[in-house]
Amino acid sequence: MYKTIIMPVDVFEMELSDKAIRHAEFLAQQDGVIHLLHVLPGSASMSLHRFAADVRRFEEHLQHEAETRLQTMVSHFSIDPSRIKQHVRFGSVRDVVNELGEELDADVVVIGSRSPSITTHLLGSNASSVVRHATLPVLVVRLVRRFRNKPCPGLSSLMGSVQFSQGFFLQDYAKSGKDLFRPDE
């Protein structure tokens, strides 16, 4: 299906990533490679130079902790671990996802998301920022209570956005009862 899949994860929010793992595995099928990506916030401007060494040590500690947790996350996958690569970068999630996507010539991004809270309504979420600024397709896996303890529901339902004129065509096609994703028999 897909050869190169980027999966941004928050190693400190494993429940959120667990749902996305099943979907990424499904998309990878036999020979796709999943690139786990954890993004740490970049340092603020270093106007206080005397603290630069402390900030750097703290960033190194965070990076090491993230790498350790990513390595642990690999064990949650059922595919061959050699098909899972790990990346820890600094910056904004949306920018780093796009940069890595270009670097790897990625096919798709799979990202977990939860139901929005008041905080995400006010500040926004990483998933929504990735979707808004993505330079490649993004599959958002919503953490919903009814799927929490079930295996990947697969892609039995799919929603996408289309241009207005194409929407009428798709609506008519759907009403006809034909399957959009299978050839005519």
Buried (B, 14 or more C-beta within 10 A) or exposed (E): EBBBBBBBBBBEEBEBBBBBBBBBBBBBEEEBBBBBBBBBEEEEEEEEEEEEEEEEEEBEEBBEBBBEBBBEBBEEBEBEEEBBBBBBBEEBBBBBBBEBBEEBEBBBBBBBBBEEEEEBEEEEBBBBBBBEBBEBBBBBBEBEEEBEEEEBBEEEEEEEEEEEEEEEEEEEEEEEEEEEEEEEE
